[in-house]
Amino acid sequence: MDNERNKVNFISALLKEFSTVFTFMMISFSLVGKIITVYYPEAKQITALFASYNNGLSYAVIFQAAAFSLIMAFIIRFLFSGFFLTKLSIIQRYLLFYLATLIISAVFSMFFKWIPPDNLYAWIAFFLFFSIFFFLSIGLSLLLLKFEDKKYNKLLENYKNKYNI
């Protein structure tokens, strides 16, 4: 029974991670695509990501993003579930997550020509923006965790005081 419950919990968590990553990718691709194709229309000829942007994202890009999201969901579950790599600190997990995300993003970008392989400036911009936004989001996550930790510690103290523990 517990084994089945663990499988259901794992699948449920995996689906949540997949849907979160996929949703953020679609929003990002759509916003960035709209901005880039308006201000830099030549991008349609340079990258496969926005090739058919006037008609929305192509099915190929959507399926590529789905495959990327599925891989990322497995990595997130592996790193942050608490079942694997139990001796790693949260910072070490985030660094592994950063490296895994960077490598998988680069592989997908090269393989599916999201970023032109021969455009050095595009790759520099990719690594720069990826790193900046990744570490900003991690910093925000850690800050939120710290606030939540304080909140729960206060609740625990109130509980202990109430029941004289």
Secondary structure, DSSP 8 states (H G I E B T S, - for coil): -HHHHHHHHHHHHHHHHHHHHHHHHHHHHHHHHHHHHHH-TTHHHH-STTTTGGG-S-HHHHHHHHHHHHHHHHHHHHHHSSSSSTT--HHHHHHHHHHHHHHHHHHHHHHTTSS-TT-HHHHHHHHHHHHHHHHHHHHHHHHHHHHHHHHHHHHHHHHHHHTT-
